[in-house]
Amino acid sequence: METRLSPEEVAELRHDLRTPVNLIVGYCEMLLEDATDPDLAQRKAALEEALQAVRDALAVIDTTVPATRDNLRSTDVVRLNESLRGPQGRILQAITVLLGTDTASTDEGFVADLLRVKAAAEQLAEIGQRSKPTSDTTTDAISEAGAVNVPNRSRILVVDDIEANRDILERRLRKQGHEVDCANGGQSAMDLIAQRPYDLVLLDVMMPDIDGFQVLQQIKGSSETRDVPVIMISALDDMASIVRCIELGAEDYLPKPFDPVLLRARIAASLERKRLRDGELAYLSEVNTVIAAATAVERGDYESESLSGVGSRSDELGRLARVFDSMAAKVRSREQRLQNQVDTLRADIERTRGESSGSDDEGENEGLKAGEVFAGRYDIIGMLGQGGMGSVYMARDRELDEDVAVKVLRTGLVSNPSLVDRFKTELRLTRRISHRNVVRTYDLGDCDGAYYITMEYVEGVTVRELIDTRGTVGVSSTLAIATQLAEALAVAHEQGVIHRDIKPQNLLLDGEGVLKVMDFGVARLAERTDGVTETGMVVGTPAYMAPEQLLDEDVDARSDLYAVGVVLYECLTGRLPFEANSPVALIAKLLIEDPLDPATLQTGIPPAFSSLILRLLTKRPEERVGSATELGQLLGRIDDTPGGDG
């Protein structure tokens, strides 16, 4: 009974047939490439005959055992062997002719290659046994040909268990200028990959220890090697094997025997993709360096020139790094300058405390007394100050067990219920302001008809005390006050809250030189209402009010900035921009006259700082600085060093 080969046996037979064919094609084509001299015409003719014969053999194999065939009768195998004898004989005849030439007697490398072709051709006669060729059957009696040393371009790993296959690929790659390593199995390939980086792997499928599928899976499964391109080169040319390799991540698949021109093109394409990927990874790494630098700036520990490596690039990323480094250096310089300004301010505060006669007890006989319990919750410790809107006390909150400031509003200030409702609305907005330069407002209460506000307690001195004690405030200290005030107002204005009563009395400085703006929203209670025409005059402070505020017109963020200009003017010069003997005369000056340049009243004021203050004090809101944020930016550009002009 005639036997049939299983699908697995058919695939193995096809693989075993194509393996020696691949060797013959490979060596003959390499030898032909070297036979360009006219004196080697006989050699060229014989090699071309051998190549034509092996291609005829391949046609017989593809016809009898196509990749789609899954069964084969034993008689088919016999006829296949008989069909291969003709091409095999022609190959052996051509090799015999070549071995008998004069060149063969003097060129050992040429003879070694011919013997490899002869050994591969002889295997075709034994194909009926379907024994897989091994390195022993092809190279036992063949001497090793020397490798050609040429300049290296890429490092390539060739993995194949058949020595002759490795030899063909290695020699071709070295001629192209690549550095080549070889592995005779899957495990040795993985050992080499673990030891050194490769730009490309040429990988066989059928190997005795770890097959190519497993090696490919390990390469693509590791984060360290997944970007190394892999080209599969195998005598297995069935669609299932090709698809499996592509699914596992192979860049390409070449069946044996391969076309050397096609192999070279695909190697070049794979190496180019690897080069582009390496460039992409290097680019992403340098992007991460820039991101790390941004994080360092945020932490405050960025070191100048740390992006010099990325900055040396000639592309947009390099330009970004150079601009970023320059900006970071400027930010650090501004931060250092601000810190110096705050340090100077802190020294001024300490001197103010030392020169002050202490707390003024005048007025303590009126209002709350130390030791008194107010509103059933607050233990009064002492008075902090008095103003047009009421008195402020330091107290201990029994419920929260912490110190707070309690501002008891002047009787009659909140007699109008609509004003109280409006202030409560404003208070809800101010409670949303959370910033280190803003005193937090907690609550509005009513105790026996007296309205009071509870606030964060901050121990320190007001800017009013600083001016009154020092006479004038230095440029550095004034810049520290101005910068922090701009930050506080920027946050408040973003929440839709206008202060309306910026003045030195409402600016508190703690022992570290940190500015705290008080009484956000309280000025709402002092706005004119029907039948109350003098409220703004009595409770407010005309000297710090913008013209539009005095004229009872709409106010916005720029009205607060006008008041900032007045405060800074007074800090630097020790006087107000407009002074008069009566409120009416003061308002007339404020609405009509222009203030004197502060730089003409006090030496050492940078021209840029003086010009900025005058801009804040312009009559028309649209001619002032547009926002507190912009004001902060302009302040940051002012140079307060001796001789600096901003």
C-alpha positions in Angstrom: 0.0 0.0 0.0 1.3 3.4 -1.0 2.2 5.7 1.9 1.5 9.4 2.2 3.4 12.1 4.0 1.6 14.1 6.7 1.3 17.9 6.4 4.1 18.3 8.9 6.3 15.9 6.9 5.5 17.7 3.7 6.5 21.0 5.3 9.7 19.5 6.6 10.5 18.0 3.1 10.0 21.4 1.4 12.3 23.0 4.1 15.0 20.3 3.6 14.8 20.7 -0.2 15.1 24.5 -0.2 18.0 24.6 2.3 20.7 23.2 0.0 19.2 25.2 -2.9 19.7 28.3 -0.8 23.3 27.5 -0.2 24.0 26.8 -3.8 22.4 30.1 -4.9 24.1 32.1 -2.2 27.6 30.9 -2.9 27.3 31.0 -6.7 26.0 34.6 -6.7 28.8 35.7 -4.4 31.4 34.1 -6.7 29.7 35.7 -9.7 30.0 39.1 -8.1 33.8 38.6 -7.9 34.0 37.3 -11.5 34.0 40.7 -13.3 37.5 40.5 -14.8 37.4 39.6 -18.6 40.0 36.9 -17.9 37.4 35.1 -15.7 35.0 34.6 -18.5 35.2 30.7 -18.2 34.5 30.9 -14.5 31.6 33.3 -15.0 30.0 30.9 -17.7 30.3 27.9 -15.4 28.8 29.7 -12.4 25.9 31.0 -14.5 25.3 27.4 -15.6 25.3 26.3 -12.0 22.9 29.1 -11.1 20.5 28.2 -13.9 20.6 24.6 -12.9 19.8 25.3 -9.3 16.9 27.6 -10.3 15.6 24.8 -12.5 15.8 22.5 -9.4 13.9 25.1 -7.4 11.1 25.2 -10.1 10.8 21.4 -9.8 10.5 21.7 -6.0 7.9 24.5 -6.1 5.9 22.6 -8.7 5.9 19.2 -6.9 5.9 20.5 -3.3 4.2 24.0 -3.3 3.7 25.8 0.0 0.0 25.1 -0.2 0.3 21.3 -0.5 -0.5 19.4 2.7 0.0 15.8 1.5 2.4 13.9 -0.8 2.5 10.2 -1.9 5.8 8.3 -1.7 5.8 7.8 -5.5 5.7 11.6 -5.8 8.9 11.8 -3.7 10.6 9.2 -5.9 9.7 11.1 -9.1 10.8 14.4 -7.4 14.2 12.8 -6.7 14.5 11.7 -10.3 13.6 15.1 -11.6 16.3 16.7 -9.5 19.0 14.5 -10.8 19.3 16.4 -14.0 19.8 19.9 -12.4 22.0 18.3 -9.7 24.3 16.7 -12.4 24.6 20.1 -14.2 25.6 21.8 -11.0 28.2 19.1 -10.1 29.5 19.3 -13.7 30.0 23.0 -13.5 31.7 22.8 -10.1 34.0 20.1 -11.5 35.0 22.4 -14.4 35.7 25.2 -12.0 37.8 23.0 -9.7 39.9 22.1 -12.7 40.8 25.7 -13.7 44.3 27.2 -13.1 42.8 29.7 -10.7 41.5 27.0 -8.4 45.0 25.7 -7.8 46.1 29.1 -6.2 42.9 30.5 -4.6 42.0 28.6 -1.5 39.0 30.7 -0.7 37.5 30.1 -4.2 38.0 26.3 -3.8 36.4 26.3 -0.3 33.3 28.0 -1.7 33.1 25.5 -4.7 33.3 22.6 -2.2 30.4 24.1 -0.3 28.4 24.3 -3.4 29.3 20.7 -4.3 28.4 19.4 -0.8 25.0 21.1 -1.1 24.4 19.7 -4.6 25.2 16.2 -3.4 22.5 16.5 -0.7 19.8 16.7 -3.4 20.5 13.1 -4.2 19.8 12.0 -0.6 16.6 14.0 -0.3 14.4 10.9 -0.4 15.5 10.3 3.2 14.2 13.8 4.2 17.2 14.2 6.6 17.7 17.8 7.5 21.2 19.0 6.5 23.5 19.9 9.3 26.7 21.8 9.6 28.7 18.6 9.6 27.4 17.4 6.2 28.2 20.7 4.5 31.5 21.8 6.0 33.4 18.9 7.6 36.0 18.8 4.9 35.8 22.5 4.0 38.3 25.0 5.3 37.0 28.2 6.8 37.3 31.2 4.4 38.8 34.3 5.8 36.5 37.3 6.4 37.1 40.6 4.7 37.7 43.5 7.1 35.9 46.7 6.0 34.7 49.8 7.9 31.7 49.0 10.2 28.4 50.7 9.8 25.9 48.6 11.7 26.1 45.6 14.1 24.1 42.7 12.7 23.4 39.3 14.3 23.0 36.3 12.1 21.2 33.3 13.7 21.2 29.9 11.8 22.1 26.4 12.9 23.7 25.6 9.5 27.2 26.9 9.3 27.2 27.4 5.5 24.0 29.6 5.8 25.7 31.7 8.4 28.9 31.9 6.3 27.0 33.2 3.2 25.2 35.9 5.1 28.2 36.9 7.2 30.4 37.4 4.1 27.7 39.3 2.2 27.2 41.6 5.2 30.9 42.2 5.8 31.3 43.1 2.1 28.6 45.8 2.6 30.6 47.2 5.6 28.6 45.8 8.5 30.0 44.3 11.7 28.6 40.8 12.0 28.2 38.3 14.8 26.9 34.8 14.3 24.9 32.4 16.5 24.4 28.7 15.8 21.1 28.5 17.7 18.4 30.3 19.6 20.0 30.1 23.0 23.4 31.4 21.9 21.6 34.2 20.0 19.8 35.3 23.2 23.1 35.1 25.1 24.7 37.5 22.6 21.8 39.8 22.6 22.0 40.1 26.4 25.7 41.0 26.1 25.6 43.7 23.4 23.2 45.9 21.4 22.4 45.0 17.8 20.9 47.1 15.0 19.4 44.1 13.2 18.9 40.4 13.6 18.7 37.9 10.7 16.9 34.9 12.2 16.3 31.4 10.9 13.1 29.6 12.0 14.0 25.9 12.2 16.7 25.4 14.9 17.2 22.4 17.3 17.3 24.2 20.7 15.1 27.3 20.7 13.3 27.9 17.4 13.1 31.3 15.6 9.5 31.8 16.8 10.6 31.7 20.4 13.7 33.9 19.9 11.5 36.5 18.0 9.0 36.4 20.8 11.7 37.0 23.5 13.3 39.9 21.5 10.0 41.7 21.0 8.8 40.9 24.5 11.6 42.8 26.2 11.5 46.6 26.6 15.3 46.7 26.0 15.2 44.9 22.6 11.7 45.3 21.2 12.9 48.1 18.8 15.6 45.9 17.3 14.3 44.9 13.8 14.2 41.2 13.0 14.2 39.8 9.4 13.3 36.1 9.3 15.2 34.1 6.7 14.0 30.5 6.4 13.4 27.7 3.9 9.9 27.5 5.4 7.8 29.6 3.0 4.3 28.5 4.0 1.8 31.3 4.7 1.1 30.2 8.2 4.8 30.6 9.2 5.1 34.0 7.5 1.9 35.2 9.2 3.0 34.0 12.6 6.4 35.7 12.3 4.8 39.0 11.3 2.3 38.7 14.2 5.2 38.2 16.6 6.8 41.4 15.4 9.2 40.5 12.6 9.9 43.4 10.3 10.2 41.1 7.3 10.3 37.5 6.1 12.5 36.2 3.3 12.2 32.6 2.1 15.3 30.7 1.1 16.8 30.9 -1.4 16.7 34.6 -1.2 17.5 37.2 -3.9 20.6 39.0 -2.7 19.5 42.3 -4.2 16.2 42.0 -2.3 17.9 41.0 0.9 20.2 44.0 0.7 17.3 46.3 0.1 15.3 44.9 3.0 18.3 45.1 5.3 18.8 48.7 4.3 15.1 49.5 4.9 15.2 47.8 8.3 18.4 49.6 9.4 16.9 52.9 8.3 13.8 52.3 10.4 16.0 51.4 13.3 18.0 54.6 12.8 14.8 56.7 12.7 13.5 54.9 15.8 16.8 55.5 17.7 16.5 59.1 16.7 12.9 59.3 17.9 13.9 57.7 21.3 16.8 60.1 21.6 14.5 63.0 20.9 11.9 61.8 23.4 14.7 61.4 26.0 15.8 65.0 25.4 12.1 66.1 25.6 12.0 64.4 29.0 15.2 66.3 30.0 13.4 69.5 29.2 10.3 68.4 31.2 12.6 67.5 34.1 14.1 71.0 33.9 10.7 72.5 34.1 10.0 70.4 37.2 13.3 71.6 38.7 12.2 75.2 38.1 9.0 74.5 39.8 10.8 73.0 42.8 13.3 75.9 42.8 16.4 73.8 42.3 17.0 74.3 38.5 20.7 74.8 37.7 21.6 77.1 34.9 23.1 75.4 31.8 21.7 72.0 32.7 20.0 72.0 29.3 23.3 72.8 27.4 23.3 69.3 25.8 19.8 69.6 24.4 20.4 73.3 23.6 23.2 72.2 21.2 20.7 70.7 18.8 20.0 72.8 15.7 16.3 71.9 15.6 13.2 73.4 17.3 13.8 71.4 20.5 17.3 72.8 20.8 15.9 76.3 20.3 13.2 75.6 23.0 15.9 74.4 25.4 18.0 77.5 24.8 15.0 79.8 25.3 13.9 77.8 28.4 17.3 78.0 30.0 17.5 81.8 29.4 14.0 82.2 30.8 14.7 80.0 33.8 17.8 82.0 34.5 15.8 85.2 34.4 13.1 83.7 36.7 15.7 82.6 39.1 17.3 86.1 39.0 13.9 87.7 39.6 13.2 85.3 42.5 16.5 86.0 44.0 16.0 89.8 43.6 12.5 89.5 45.2 14.0 87.5 48.1 16.6 90.2 48.6 13.8 92.8 48.5 11.8 90.8 51.1 14.9 90.4 53.3 15.4 94.2 53.1 11.7 94.7 54.0 12.0 92.3 56.9 14.9 94.3 58.3 12.8 97.5 57.9 10.0 95.8 59.8 12.3 94.8 62.7 13.6 98.4 62.9 10.1 99.7 62.9 9.2 97.4 65.8 12.2 98.5 67.7 11.6 102.2 67.2 7.8 102.0 67.8 6.7 103.0 71.3 4.6 99.9 71.5 0.9 99.4 71.3 -1.3 102.5 71.7 -3.8 102.0 74.5 -5.8 105.1 73.6 -9.4 104.3 73.0 -9.3 101.1 75.0 -11.8 102.7 77.4 -14.2 102.7 74.5 -15.3 99.4 73.1 -14.3 95.9 74.2 -12.0 95.3 77.1 -9.3 92.6 77.5 -10.7 89.6 79.2 -14.2 90.2 77.9 -16.1 87.5 76.1 -17.6 88.8 72.9 -20.6 87.1 71.2 -20.3 84.2 73.6 -17.4 82.8 71.7 -14.4 85.2 71.5 -12.1 85.9 74.4 -10.9 89.5 73.8 -7.1 89.7 74.3 -6.6 93.3 73.2 -7.2 96.0 70.6 -5.1 95.8 67.4 -6.3 99.1 65.9 -9.1 101.5 65.0 -10.2 103.0 61.7 -13.1 104.6 60.0 -15.1 101.4 59.8 -14.6 100.2 63.3 -12.2 98.6 65.8 -10.1 95.5 65.4 -9.3 93.2 68.3 -7.2 90.1 68.8 -9.3 87.3 70.3 -9.2 83.6 71.1 -11.9 81.6 69.3 -13.2 79.2 71.9 -14.7 76.8 69.3 -11.7 76.6 67.0 -9.1 77.1 69.9 -7.1 79.6 67.8 -6.3 83.3 67.7 -8.4 85.4 65.3 -8.9 89.0 64.5 -12.4 90.4 65.3 -13.4 93.6 63.5 -16.4 95.3 65.2 -18.0 97.6 62.6 -18.9 101.2 63.5 -22.5 101.7 64.7 -24.7 102.9 61.9 -22.4 101.7 59.1 -24.6 98.7 58.4 -27.9 100.1 59.4 -29.3 99.6 55.9 -30.5 96.0 55.5 -29.8 96.0 51.7 -26.1 96.9 52.4 -25.9 94.0 54.8 -27.2 91.6 52.2 -24.9 93.0 49.6 -21.9 92.6 51.9 -22.8 89.0 52.7 -22.8 88.3 49.0 -19.4 90.0 48.7 -18.1 88.1 51.7 -19.0 84.8 50.1 -16.8 85.8 47.1 -13.9 86.9 49.3 -13.9 83.6 51.2 -13.0 81.9 47.9 -9.7 83.8 47.8 -7.0 81.6 49.1 -3.5 83.2 48.8 -0.6 83.7 51.1 -0.8 87.5 50.6 -4.5 87.8 51.5 -5.9 87.8 55.1 -8.7 85.2 55.1 -12.1 86.5 56.0 -14.1 83.9 58.0 -17.6 85.1 58.9 -20.0 88.0 59.4 -21.9 88.0 62.8 -24.3 90.1 64.8 -24.1 90.6 68.5 -26.7 92.8 70.2 -27.1 94.9 67.1 -23.3 95.2 66.5 -22.0 93.6 63.3 -18.6 92.1 63.4 -16.2 90.3 61.0 -13.8 87.5 62.0 -10.6 87.2 60.1 -7.2 85.4 60.1 -4.9 86.8 62.8 -1.5 87.9 61.6 1.1 89.3 63.9 3.0 92.2 62.3 3.0 95.9 61.4 1.0 97.7 58.8 2.6 99.6 55.9 1.1 102.7 57.6 3.2 102.1 60.7 6.2 101.4 58.5 5.9 104.7 56.7 5.1 106.7 59.8 8.1 105.2 61.6 10.6 105.2 58.8 9.5 108.3 56.9 10.2 106.7 53.6 10.5 103.0 52.5 13.5 102.0 50.4 13.2 101.0 46.8 13.9 97.3 47.5 11.3 97.1 50.3 8.8 99.0 48.2 9.2 96.6 45.3 8.7 93.7 47.7 5.5 95.3 48.9 4.4 96.1 45.4 5.1 92.6 44.0 3.2 90.8 46.7 0.3 93.3 46.5 0.0 92.7 42.8 -0.1 89.0 43.3 -2.9 89.3 45.9 -5.0 91.6 43.7 -4.5 89.4 40.7 -6.0 86.4 42.6 -8.9 88.6 44.0 -9.7 90.1 40.6 -9.8 86.7 39.0 -12.6 85.9 41.5 -14.4 89.1 40.6 -13.6 90.8 43.9 -12.6 94.5 43.8 -11.1 95.7 47.1 -12.1 99.3 46.8 -10.1 100.5 49.8 -6.4 99.7 49.2 -4.4 101.9 51.6 -1.4 101.4 53.9 -3.6 100.7 56.9 -5.0 97.6 55.1 -1.6 96.2 54.2 -0.1 94.1 57.0 3.5 92.8 57.0 4.4 89.8 59.2 7.8 89.1 60.7 9.0 87.4 57.6 8.2 90.3 55.3 5.1 88.6 53.8 2.4 91.1 52.9 -1.2 90.4 53.9 -4.0 92.4 52.3 -6.9 93.0 54.8 -10.6 94.0 54.5 -11.4 92.6 51.1 -15.1 93.5 50.4 -15.5 95.6 53.5 -15.6 98.8 51.4 -18.9 97.6 50.0 -20.5 98.8 53.3 -19.2 102.3 52.6 -20.6 102.8 49.1 -23.1 105.6 48.6 -26.8 104.6 48.7 -30.0 106.6 48.3 -30.1 109.3 50.9 -26.5 108.7 52.0 -24.3 111.2 50.1 -21.3 111.5 52.4 -20.7 107.9 53.4 -17.8 107.6 51.0 -16.3 110.8 52.3 -16.5 109.8 55.9 -15.6 106.2 55.9 -13.5 105.9 52.8 -10.0 107.5 52.3 -10.2 110.0 49.4 -6.4 110.3 49.1 -6.3 106.7 47.8 -9.5 106.7 45.7 -9.4 106.7 41.9 -11.2 109.6 40.2 -14.0 107.4 39.0 -14.6 106.1 42.5 -14.8 109.6 43.9 -17.3 110.6 41.2 -19.4 107.5 42.1 -18.9 106.0 38.7 -18.3 102.3 37.9 -15.2 100.9 39.5 -13.2 97.9 38.4 -9.7 96.3 38.9 -8.0 99.4 37.5 -9.5 101.4 40.4 -7.6 99.2 42.8 -4.4 99.7 40.8 -4.8 103.5 41.1 -4.8 103.0 44.9 -1.7 100.8 44.5 0.0 103.7 42.8 -0.8 106.0 45.7 0.6 103.6 48.2 3.8 103.1 46.3 4.2 106.9 45.8 3.8 107.4 49.5 6.3 104.6 50.4 9.0 106.0 48.2 8.5 109.7 48.9 6.9 109.8 52.4 4.1 112.0 51.0 0.9 111.6 49.1 0.7 112.5 45.4 -2.0 115.1 46.3 -2.3 117.0 49.5 -4.7 119.7 50.7 -6.2 121.3 53.8 -9.7 120.1 53.1 -11.4 117.2 51.5 -13.0 119.4 48.8 -9.6 120.9 47.9 -8.0 117.4 47.9 -10.6 116.1 45.5 -10.2 119.1 43.2 -6.5 118.5 43.0 -7.0 114.8 42.4 -9.4 115.3 39.6 -7.5 118.1 37.9 -3.8 118.1 38.7 -1.0 115.7 37.7 1.2 114.3 40.4 4.9 115.3 40.6 7.4 112.6 39.4 8.4 110.7 42.5 12.0 110.6 41.2 12.2 114.3 41.5 11.1 114.1 45.2 13.4 111.3 46.3 16.8 110.3 44.9 17.6 106.7 44.0 14.2 105.8 42.5 14.7 103.9 39.2 13.2 105.9 36.3 11.2 102.7 35.2 9.7 102.4 38.7 8.8 106.1 38.8 7.2 106.0 35.3 5.2 102.9 36.3 3.8 104.7 39.4 2.8 107.7 37.3 1.1 105.4 34.8 -1.0 103.9 37.7 -2.0 107.4 38.8 -3.4 108.5 35.4 -7.0 109.9 35.6 -8.4 107.7 32.8 -8.6 104.0 33.8 -7.9 102.9 30.2 -4.5 104.6 30.4 -3.4 102.6 33.5 -1.8 99.2 33.6 -4.5 96.8 32.4 -4.4 94.2 35.2 -2.7 93.2 38.4 -1.1 90.4 36.6 0.5 92.8 34.1 1.6 95.0 37.0 3.4 92.1 38.6 5.2 91.4 35.3 6.3 95.0 34.9 7.5 95.1 38.5 9.6 92.1 37.9 11.6 93.9 35.2 12.6 96.8 37.4 16.3 96.7 38.5 16.6 98.0 42.1 20.4 97.6 42.2 22.3 100.9 42.6 22.5 102.5 39.2 19.9 100.2 37.7 17.3 101.9 35.6 14.9 98.9 35.1 
